[in-house]
Amino acid sequence: MTISLYAFGGGQMVEAIIRAGLKNKALSADSVFVTDIAQSRIDYLQQTYGIKGATVLDQPQLTAAQIVLLGVRPQDDWAGLTQTISQSQTQAQVVSIIAGVTIAQLTATNANLPVTRIIPNTLTDTGFGYSGAALNDHADQALVDPFLKSFGKVDYIPENQIDIYTGYGVAGPNYIYNFYIALTNAGVLAGLSRQQANAVALENLQGAAKMLELTGKNPNELLDINNSAGGVGIYAQHELDASDFAAGIQNAVLAAVRRTTELGAEK
């Protein structure tokens, strides 16, 4: 059974969520309605995915929706939208992906509004990646769970962990992409073609992640397998240990978490 969705905002993240939901059969094209201020964006979404949409509110569609997705920008009139939802007689669960806007802010005019706040991971098309979701007391996890899991994995967390989750988990692909670039550049520097370096690095990334998943071993145990006495692996390990590699990643995560908190405070 598919979910009826009404989305306010038709930007890239909303599009990615809809695309994944359609692919994974949680949504059907005729059960999705999008309101966006740009007619060109509505036209694009309709032509690409066969969904319905308009530049103005469609009250019957909103009233009938099971999930209302708030996908507007933090500087947009999200407070007005929550009032509209409250006055619409809808029984829908509200799912907000608005960065920096808290559940308390979203429910300021209606404390009974069922709200799930989530910062989606950008890996929606792959089925990988965790998104952290915080629910208020009126949100129904059983109802929102199939929708949230249609575009990735979900970790239900206290709202005070949202910023941490954003800087660590949601920004997580950035750290992997940067590692991949550095590793492939090293392969080219050593004498491989770019094509060879890319292929080997991608295979090692996927294989190493699978080894961690399949074996359940601590990474140090797996390193010991590769790092024989006086061998190639331990020499490479020595250079990594002497570098700022680990601190660089940790500092990047902490900076991302810090910036997430700052953006919320700037609201």
C-alpha positions as CSV (number, residue, x, y, z in Angstrom):
1,M,0.0,0.0,0.0
2,T,1.5,3.3,-1.0
3,I,1.6,6.5,1.0
4,S,-0.2,9.7,0.0
5,L,2.2,12.6,0.2
6,Y,1.8,16.4,0.0
7,A,5.1,18.2,-0.2
8,F,5.6,21.9,0.3
9,G,8.7,22.8,-1.7
10,G,9.9,21.0,-4.8
11,G,13.7,21.4,-4.4
12,Q,16.4,18.9,-5.0
13,M,16.1,17.1,-1.6
14,V,12.3,16.8,-2.0
15,E,12.9,15.5,-5.5
16,A,15.4,12.9,-4.3
17,I,13.0,11.7,-1.6
18,I,10.2,11.4,-4.1
19,R,12.4,9.6,-6.6
20,A,13.5,7.1,-4.0
21,G,10.0,6.7,-2.7
22,L,8.7,5.9,-6.2
23,K,11.5,3.5,-6.9
24,N,10.9,1.6,-3.7
25,K,7.1,1.5,-4.2
26,A,6.4,3.5,-1.0
27,L,4.9,6.2,-3.2
28,S,3.0,6.1,-6.4
29,A,2.9,9.0,-8.9
30,D,-0.8,9.5,-8.4
31,S,-0.4,9.7,-4.6
32,V,2.1,12.6,-4.7
33,F,1.3,16.3,-4.8
34,V,3.9,19.1,-4.7
35,T,3.4,22.8,-4.2
36,D,6.2,25.1,-5.2
37,I,6.3,28.8,-6.1
38,A,8.1,28.1,-9.4
39,Q,5.9,26.8,-12.2
40,S,9.0,25.6,-14.1
41,R,9.8,23.4,-11.2
42,I,6.3,22.0,-11.0
43,D,6.4,21.3,-14.8
44,Y,9.7,19.5,-14.4
45,L,8.5,17.3,-11.6
46,Q,5.3,16.4,-13.4
47,Q,7.1,15.6,-16.6
48,T,9.8,13.6,-15.0
49,Y,7.9,11.6,-12.4
50,G,4.3,11.9,-13.4
51,I,3.2,13.4,-10.1
52,K,0.7,16.2,-9.5
53,G,1.5,19.7,-8.5
54,A,0.6,23.4,-8.5
55,T,2.0,26.8,-7.5
56,V,-0.8,27.3,-5.0
57,L,-2.3,25.2,-2.2
58,D,-4.6,22.4,-3.1
59,Q,-6.8,22.0,-0.1
60,P,-8.4,18.7,-0.9
61,Q,-5.0,17.1,-1.7
62,L,-3.6,18.4,1.6
63,T,-6.6,17.2,3.6
64,A,-6.3,13.7,2.1
65,A,-2.5,13.4,2.6
66,Q,-1.1,10.9,5.1
67,I,2.3,12.6,5.1
68,V,2.9,16.3,4.7
69,L,6.6,17.0,3.8
70,L,7.9,20.5,4.7
71,G,10.7,20.9,2.2
72,V,11.0,24.7,2.1
73,R,14.0,26.8,3.0
74,P,14.6,28.0,6.6
75,Q,14.1,31.6,5.4
76,D,10.7,30.8,3.8
77,D,7.3,31.2,5.6
78,W,7.3,27.7,7.3
79,A,5.4,29.1,10.2
80,G,2.6,30.1,7.9
81,L,2.6,26.6,6.4
82,T,2.2,25.0,9.8
83,Q,-0.8,27.2,10.5
84,T,-2.2,26.2,7.1
85,I,-1.7,22.5,7.9
86,S,-3.3,22.9,11.4
87,Q,-6.4,24.6,9.8
88,S,-6.8,22.1,7.0
89,Q,-8.5,19.3,9.0
90,T,-5.8,16.9,7.8
91,Q,-4.8,13.9,10.0
92,A,-1.4,13.8,8.3
93,Q,1.9,13.3,9.9
94,V,4.2,16.3,9.3
95,V,7.7,15.5,8.3
96,S,10.1,18.5,8.3
97,I,13.5,18.6,6.5
98,I,13.9,22.3,7.2
99,A,17.4,22.9,8.4
100,G,17.8,24.6,11.8
101,V,14.0,24.8,12.5
102,T,13.1,22.9,15.7
103,I,10.1,20.9,16.6
104,A,9.2,23.6,19.2
105,Q,9.2,26.2,16.5
106,L,7.1,24.1,14.2
107,T,4.5,23.5,16.9
108,A,4.5,27.0,18.4
109,T,0.9,27.7,17.2
110,N,-0.4,24.1,17.5
111,A,1.2,21.9,20.2
112,N,-0.9,18.9,19.0
113,L,0.7,18.9,15.5
114,P,2.4,15.5,14.9
115,V,5.9,16.4,13.8
116,T,8.9,14.3,12.8
117,R,12.1,16.3,12.2
118,I,14.7,14.7,9.9
119,I,17.8,15.8,8.2
120,P,18.0,13.4,5.2
121,N,21.2,11.9,4.0
122,T,22.0,12.7,0.4
123,L,22.5,9.0,-0.5
124,T,18.8,8.6,-1.1
125,D,19.2,6.9,-4.5
126,T,21.5,4.2,-3.1
127,G,19.5,2.9,-0.2
128,F,22.5,3.6,2.0
129,G,23.1,6.3,4.6
130,Y,21.5,7.0,7.9
131,S,19.2,9.9,8.5
132,G,18.6,11.0,12.1
133,A,14.9,11.5,12.9
134,A,13.4,13.1,16.0
135,L,9.6,12.8,16.8
136,N,7.4,14.8,19.1
137,D,4.9,13.1,21.5
138,H,2.1,13.3,18.9
139,A,4.1,11.8,16.0
140,D,3.3,8.2,15.1
141,Q,6.5,6.3,14.3
142,A,4.6,3.4,12.8
143,L,3.0,5.7,10.2
144,V,6.1,7.7,9.3
145,D,8.6,4.8,9.4
146,P,7.7,3.3,5.9
147,F,8.0,6.7,4.3
148,L,11.4,7.5,6.0
149,K,12.8,4.1,5.1
150,S,11.9,4.5,1.5
151,F,14.9,6.8,1.0
152,G,17.5,5.3,3.4
153,K,18.0,4.0,6.8
154,V,16.7,5.8,9.9
155,D,18.0,6.3,13.4
156,Y,15.4,7.7,15.8
157,I,17.2,10.1,18.1
158,P,16.6,12.8,20.7
159,E,16.3,16.2,19.0
160,N,19.3,17.5,20.8
161,Q,21.4,15.0,18.7
162,I,20.2,16.4,15.3
163,D,23.1,18.8,14.9
164,I,25.6,16.0,15.7
165,Y,23.9,13.7,13.3
166,T,23.9,16.3,10.6
167,G,27.6,17.1,10.9
168,Y,28.7,13.5,11.2
169,G,26.2,11.4,9.4
170,V,24.5,13.6,6.8
171,A,27.8,15.3,5.9
172,G,29.4,11.9,6.0
173,P,29.6,11.3,2.2
174,N,31.8,14.4,2.0
175,Y,34.5,12.8,4.1
176,I,34.4,9.6,2.0
177,Y,34.5,11.6,-1.3
178,N,37.6,13.5,0.0
179,F,39.3,10.3,1.0
180,Y,38.5,8.7,-2.4
181,I,40.0,11.7,-4.2
182,A,43.2,11.6,-2.1
183,L,43.6,7.9,-2.6
184,T,43.1,8.0,-6.3
185,N,45.5,10.9,-6.7
186,A,48.0,8.8,-4.8
187,G,47.6,6.0,-7.3
188,V,48.2,8.4,-10.2
189,L,51.2,9.9,-8.4
190,A,52.6,6.4,-8.0
191,G,52.2,5.6,-11.7
192,L,48.7,4.2,-12.4
193,S,46.4,5.7,-14.9
194,R,43.4,7.7,-13.5
195,Q,41.1,4.9,-14.7
196,Q,43.1,2.2,-12.9
197,A,43.4,4.3,-9.7
198,N,39.7,5.0,-9.7
199,A,38.7,1.4,-10.2
200,V,41.1,0.0,-7.6
201,A,40.1,2.6,-5.0
202,L,36.4,2.1,-5.5
203,E,36.8,-1.7,-5.2
204,N,38.8,-1.3,-2.0
205,L,36.3,1.1,-0.5
206,Q,33.4,-1.3,-1.2
207,G,35.3,-4.4,-0.2
208,A,36.7,-2.9,3.1
209,A,33.2,-1.7,4.1
210,K,31.8,-5.2,3.4
211,M,34.6,-6.8,5.4
212,L,33.7,-4.6,8.4
213,E,30.0,-5.6,8.0
214,L,30.5,-9.3,7.4
215,T,33.2,-10.0,10.0
216,G,32.0,-7.7,12.8
217,K,35.6,-7.3,13.7
218,N,37.3,-4.2,15.0
219,P,39.1,-2.4,12.2
220,N,42.4,-2.8,14.2
221,E,41.9,-6.6,13.8
222,L,41.5,-6.3,10.1
223,L,44.6,-4.0,9.9
224,D,46.6,-6.7,11.7
225,I,45.8,-9.1,8.8
226,N,47.3,-6.7,6.3
227,N,50.1,-5.4,8.4
228,S,52.6,-8.2,8.6
229,A,56.0,-7.7,10.3
230,G,58.3,-5.4,8.3
231,G,55.8,-5.6,5.4
232,V,54.3,-3.1,3.0
233,G,51.1,-2.5,5.1
234,I,52.9,-1.6,8.3
235,Y,55.1,0.9,6.5
236,A,52.0,2.6,5.1
237,Q,50.5,2.5,8.5
238,H,53.5,4.2,10.1
239,E,53.1,7.1,7.6
240,L,49.4,7.5,8.4
241,D,50.0,7.4,12.1
242,A,52.7,10.1,11.8
243,S,50.4,12.3,9.7
244,D,47.4,14.5,10.5
245,F,45.0,12.1,8.8
246,A,42.9,11.0,11.8
247,A,42.9,14.5,13.3
248,G,41.9,16.0,10.0
249,I,38.8,13.9,9.8
250,Q,37.9,14.4,13.4
251,N,38.3,18.2,13.1
252,A,36.2,18.3,9.9
253,V,33.4,16.5,11.7
254,L,33.5,18.8,14.7
255,A,33.6,21.8,12.4
256,A,30.5,20.5,10.6
257,V,28.6,19.9,13.8
258,R,29.6,23.4,15.1
259,R,28.4,25.0,11.8
260,T,25.1,23.2,12.0
261,T,24.5,24.6,15.4
262,E,25.5,28.1,14.3
263,L,23.0,28.0,11.4
264,G,20.3,27.0,13.7
265,A,21.1,29.9,16.0
266,E,21.1,32.4,13.1
267,K,17.4,31.7,12.5
